[in-house]
Amino acid sequence: MQIFELFKKDINRNIQGVVKIGQDSPEVIRSELDEYVVTKELNRHFDKFFEAYRKGTTGRTDKIGVWISGFFGSGKSHFLKILSYILSGKEYEGGKAVKFFDEKITDGRILADMKAAGDISADVILFNIDAKSDSDSKTNKDAIVKVFMKVFNEMQGFCGSMPWIADLERQMTKDGTYDAFRAKFEEINGATWEKKREDFYFEEDSIIEALAATTKMSLDAARSWYEKSEKNYALDISTFAKKVREYIELRDKQLGKKHHVIFLCDEIGQYIGSDSNLMLNLQTVVENLGSECGGRAWVIATSQEDISKIVNETKSSRDDFSKIIGRFDTRLSLSSANVDEVIKKRLLSKTVTATEKLRLLYTDKNAILKNLITFSPDTPEKKLYQDEQDFVDVYPFIPYQFSLLQAVFTGIRTHGASGKHLSEGERSLLNAFQEAAIQYAKFSDGMLIPFDAFYRTIETFLDHNIRKVIIQAETNEHLVAEDDLPVLKTLFLVKYIPNVLPSNLENLATVMLDNINADKIEMKKRVDASLRRLEREKLITKNGEQFIFLTDEEQDVNREIREIAIDHAEIIEKAADEIQSEIFKTERKYRYDERHDFAYNFNIDDRPRGNQSAEMGLRILTPWYISGGLSDMEFTSMSMRERNIIMVLPSDPSFLEEMEQALQIDTYIRRNSGRSATDAVEDIKTTKARESKQRKDRCRELIVEALKRASVYVNGNRIEIKEKSPTERVNEAFATQVESIFTKLNYIKKPFYSTEDLKQTLAAKSGQIILDGTENADPNALAIEEMGDVIKTSSYKNVPTTLRIIADAFGKSPYGWKDIDVAGILLTLFKMQDIRFELRGESIASTDTNVITYVSKRDYADSLIIKMRVKIPDEMLALAKTLAKEVFGRADMPNDEDGIKEKIINFCKNELTERNDSIKDLLNEYNKQRYPGKSVLEKGKGLLEEVARARDVQTFYETLRDKKEALLDYAEDVQDIKKFFTNQRDIFDKALKMLDIYEGNRSYVLDADTIATVTSMEKITKLTSPYAEIHKLPEFIQEFISRFGKILQDECVPIQADIEADHAVVRAEVANHHYEEKFGEKVRVAFAGLLNRLGKANNIYEAIAMKTESDRLKLRLIKEINDEEARIAAENAKSGDEPFIPQPKTKTISVKSLFPRAKQVANHEDIEQLLGELRDKLEAQLEENTTIQIV
């Protein structure tokens, strides 16, 4: 049975593959309605659309937008046209369009909605917006509404191209003059108005005369309209919507029922593109029609599914487009499944006999087909035959061909490889499958239609530079036409869809299968041979595993790229970059374990890469380097001699060739970056840039594979490492390398992880650090011994050893220790008192809390000196213990040098400043009194400070030896001083106080016994060491108190009498004025306080002064009494109780001031003299209006 005999309908019949708006002959309409296939998807779309449309026919709605989307060739234009047939209500072959769907739609509800819609009166305006728009209309922001106005005018029979003429026609229609105008114009012009109105600018006289004759216009008015109508014409969306509403209302009246207007606009998404003004214009048109007409005017539009391929990839464009979509409440999307079903039903439907035959064929060949139709692992999943029914429906095609051909169409169209017709949709998937089936119609069943058969469908619409390649290949004598041309055509078809079908050998052989019984292995051999021939002829190029068709221009570019010479050194360097990034990742270090990272050198061939200061390295040898034929022995010798790991890559230079081609492409693009070129060449450059990246990626993949299989040599041996990731292989090699170079790395058995570990080392007791072979020995005994030997050797050679020298020495081979481990071992030796540290000339004590900082911070690396420690003789240690006991009274002493030293230094510090009876505190007491023993304390202070300053161990013990006698003398002398301050200071202070009292009253103390007592006390207090005599002071103090008290008492008797007399005078004055309540207590307290002080006075001068103080107190109190008397009198006079009589001012004068010293009177002359002096004093005090009061 031949292929054409399988189909139910004639495969050669005329099928309208692409539905075009405007093709409306009865034959076309009938064919479109008859052959229209209602798939499950379309069934849902019909349901959704007519349900939404019913809302506009039964009530008011503003949701009048319908958006039909779908990829190129999905049938959206056909669906739009079918809707126009149904909605128009027109009859076709004796019935309405919906009758064609009686058997295609089984759901009665949907069919009822469709019939109801067809019965509603409607004007259906179906148009392709791009075809109806003016050539420059897209530059106008109102382009959308202008096209809608145009098709609306045309639907009414008005002029579409000149809307101002349409407005005139509309007005004349309203006035009932339009028919008369048309007749008059034809009478004047000889041609009909409809033919001549497009010649508006050439028919001025005819138009003006006809207007004047049939309308209310005069000739002048008609001429004025003609001249100004175009200029005065203006259109906005609101006006357009209003005109549509007015038209609908007019038709309602004319028909006596509701009327609708439906705009069906094809490919509006492509027309709008990324123009935000056009987007806004469409959005507003739909909004205004919805609000103005309330569901009586509809807009149904189509657009590509993948709008991002039409709209520029800008965020604003996508946002604007989504706003437009939002105005279309009803959205219908046609998928690829719909196209598959249509093709199966319209084209591939089989006869009963064919069905049975194919079922049997599938049952027989099912397993073969599964093994035959296979794709490479990197290929997205492809649809294959699911079951025997699927095989019957699709045969002689394969299911994946539907989506693959769709992708091919989209790819060719998107990349501009097609001419105008394909981009406008003059070829569809249906056409392609029909033409492919016709090509193989005479073949017998078992035939599979290869994918290259689809080339013929699009061949005539391809750009010249594509067809030229194929045409020239047909006459190329170096090619085998029957094998090579199908491969070349297939490569073109899949050129622009590498993500859908990678064009590798496996996939090419699969899509070119032409028979169920084909030998796949043989097919791959034939395809591979064809690919080699095509590549030799420069018609294709290979990029990794994929083969790529080259256009004529691409061939030129490829030829130019191939001629670019790249230096081998540059290729090696770039490949080294990739190797380095693959192995090193972020940094060039090998992690031996969780604590040790080892830097290493890197070389490729004989080229060093970066810093070469590490103690080991990695050298990778490329295929080009070893092409001279180096032997295994030479590689072994190289690994030992250079301290490098030698990795010898396999001899396959593919990764270098990939890098070379990538660099050739980069050079070409760089050289041509500033030159002007055609759009096609610019696209090729973009593609080549992408190819360069792909080749570099592939180079990296090949490098990884090469490193996995590379031979590895370490320290003179070839080591066998299993195939694993490059990093793992290199790390395993480095593990061997490290163990052969850093042989003493494992001396550190117990690592130091932090400063806390260092602190614990210092805190450990000396007895805890054992280096012998017992099980309690320090785990790091070998490391301690090794470092001690190194420091000892440097000391013997008298070489200054800094922390940096030690850290550098033990950081390198054969040690490789970490800095913190070096610091830990140093502190261990320091704690063992085997070494000592010096910082800026000063020895560091083991108790110094900063010692950890000194050994662990690089800031001190050059200033911290490490020296072997000199052992202190036992006799000096014994002396130190003796002094500790004799001087400080401490026998609990450690046995080690540093322990004894630190203890004694602490004792010194305590004695100097930190004890309650420290030298510092005792010396402070001498600021208060003239105590004995100050020189002893000052001398002891200097002595102890000298001992405490001796930071160096040897200096410390030598100081103790030299100052032994002085320290013992101080210890003996200071005991008397401390006993003095503890037991004798109080009595000593009392004696000093008595001496101070004596000094203050010396002129009044004339008694010889009292003076003798004072002399005895003074003699004792001035002794250098008075401690043995101080017991005599209490007796002398008591004698002085007794004798001096008697003298003081005698002096105070007359003073007390004066104070009491003054008190009596003031009391009398208080009584005289009756002010007891106000001043009585105040006077009593004042004089009582004075008498009390007199009783406690121990100074005669102080007691005598109280006599004068009493007199002044008396005068002050009397003045206060007088002032109070004057105040009361003034207040009484002010209140009117008594007449105001000005009182003289009272001045109070003490009798003692008049007679300040004793006077003697022996005769009348003395009396007169005394009275004269008294008169002079009183007259001096007397003032006008003043009364003198003598008290």
HELIX and SHEET records of a PDB file:
HELIX    1   1 ILE A    3  LEU A    6  5                                   4    
HELIX    2   2 PRO A   26  GLU A   35  1                                  10    
HELIX    3   3 LYS A   40  THR A   58  1                                  19    
HELIX    4   4 LYS A   76  SER A   88  1                                  13    
HELIX    5   5 ALA A   97  PHE A  101  5                                   5    
HELIX    6   6 GLY A  108  ASP A  119  1                                  12    
HELIX    7   7 ILE A  129  LYS A  132  1                                   4    
HELIX    8   8 SER A  137  THR A  139  5                                   3    
HELIX    9   9 ALA A  143  MET A  155  1                                  13    
HELIX   10  10 PRO A  163  ASP A  175  1                                  13    
HELIX   11  11 TYR A  178  ASN A  189  1                                  12    
HELIX   12  12 TRP A  193  LYS A  196  1                                   4    
HELIX   13  13 ARG A  197  PHE A  202  5                                   6    
HELIX   14  14 GLU A  204  THR A  214  1                                  11    
HELIX   15  15 LEU A  219  ASN A  232  1                                  14    
HELIX   16  16 ILE A  237  LEU A  255  1                                  19    
HELIX   17  17 ILE A  268  ILE A  272  1                                   5    
HELIX   18  18 SER A  276  CYS A  293  1                                  18    
HELIX   19  19 ILE A  307  LYS A  309  5                                   3    
HELIX   20  20 LYS A  315  ARG A  327  1                                  13    
HELIX   21  21 SER A  336  ARG A  346  1                                  11    
HELIX   22  22 VAL A  352  LEU A  372  1                                  21    
HELIX   23  23 GLU A  388  VAL A  394  1                                   7    
HELIX   24  24 TYR A  400  THR A  414  1                                  15    
HELIX   25  25 LYS A  420  SER A  423  1                                   4    
HELIX   26  26 LEU A  429  GLN A  439  1                                  11    
HELIX   27  27 PHE A  451  PHE A  454  5                                   4    
HELIX   28  28 TYR A  455  GLU A  459  1                                   5    
HELIX   29  29 HIS A  464  GLU A  474  1                                  11    
HELIX   30  30 ALA A  481  LEU A  493  1                                  13    
HELIX   31  31 LEU A  505  VAL A  511  1                                   7    
HELIX   32  32 LYS A  520  ARG A  536  1                                  17    
HELIX   33  33 ASP A  552  ARG A  562  1                                  11    
HELIX   34  34 HIS A  568  PHE A  584  1                                  17    
HELIX   35  35 ILE A  626  GLY A  628  5                                   3    
HELIX   36  36 ASP A  632  GLU A  642  1                                  11    
HELIX   37  37 SER A  654  ARG A  671  1                                  18    
HELIX   38  38 ASP A  679  ARG A  709  1                                  31    
HELIX   39  39 PRO A  726  ILE A  741  1                                  16    
HELIX   40  40 LEU A  745  TYR A  747  5                                   3    
HELIX   41  41 THR A  755  ALA A  763  1                                   9    
HELIX   42  42 SER A  766  GLN A  768  5                                   3    
HELIX   43  43 ALA A  781  TYR A  796  1                                  16    
HELIX   44  44 LEU A  803  GLY A  811  1                                   9    
HELIX   45  45 ASP A  819  LYS A  831  1                                  13    
HELIX   46  46 VAL A  851  SER A  856  1                                   6    
HELIX   47  47 ARG A  858  TYR A  860  5                                   3    
HELIX   48  48 ASP A  874  PHE A  888  1                                  15    
HELIX   49  49 GLU A  897  LYS A  909  1                                  13    
HELIX   50  50 ASN A  910  GLU A  914  3                                   5    
HELIX   51  51 ILE A  919  GLU A  925  1                                   7    
HELIX   52  52 LYS A  934  ARG A  949  1                                  16    
HELIX   53  53 VAL A  953  ASP A  962  1                                  10    
HELIX   54  54 LYS A  964  LYS A  979  1                                  16    
HELIX   55  55 PHE A  980  GLN A  984  3                                   5    
HELIX   56  56 ARG A  985  GLY A 1000  1                                  16    
HELIX   57  57 ARG A 1002  TYR A 1004  5                                   3    
HELIX   58  58 ALA A 1008  THR A 1021  1                                  14    
HELIX   59  59 ILE A 1030  LYS A 1032  5                                   3    
HELIX   60  60 LEU A 1033  ASN A 1072  1                                  40    
HELIX   61  61 GLU A 1076  GLY A 1080  3                                   5    
HELIX   62  62 GLU A 1081  LYS A 1096  1                                  16    
HELIX   63  63 ILE A 1100  SER A 1135  1                                  36    
HELIX   64  64 VAL A 1151  LEU A 1154  1                                   4    
HELIX   65  65 HIS A 1164  GLN A 1181  1                                  18    
SHEET    1   A 5 SER A 121  ASN A 128  0                                        
SHEET    2   A 5 HIS A 259  ASP A 266  1                                        
SHEET    3   A 5 ALA A 297  GLN A 304  1                                        
SHEET    4   A 5 GLY A  65  GLY A  70  1                                        
SHEET    5   A 5 THR A 330  LEU A 334  1                                        
SHEET    1   B 2 ILE A 540  ASN A 543  0                                        
SHEET    2   B 2 GLN A 546  PHE A 549 -1                                        
SHEET    1   C 2 LYS A 589  ARG A 591  0                                        
SHEET    2   C 2 ASP A 597  ALA A 599 -1                                        
SHEET    1   D 6 ARG A 607  ARG A 609  0                                        
SHEET    2   D 6 ASN A 601  ILE A 604 -1                                        
SHEET    3   D 6 GLY A 617  LEU A 621  1                                        
SHEET    4   D 6 ASN A 644  VAL A 648  1                                        
SHEET    5   D 6 SER A 711  VAL A 714 -1                                        
SHEET    6   D 6 ASN A 717  ILE A 719 -1                                        
SHEET    1   E 4 THR A 801  THR A 802  0                                        
SHEET    2   E 4 LEU A 864  MET A 868 -1                                        
SHEET    3   E 4 ILE A 835  LEU A 839 -1                                        
SHEET    4   E 4 GLU A 842  SER A 843 -1                                        
SHEET    1   F 2 LYS A1145  ILE A1149  0                                        
SHEET    2   F 2 THR A1186  ILE A1190  1                                        
END                                                                             
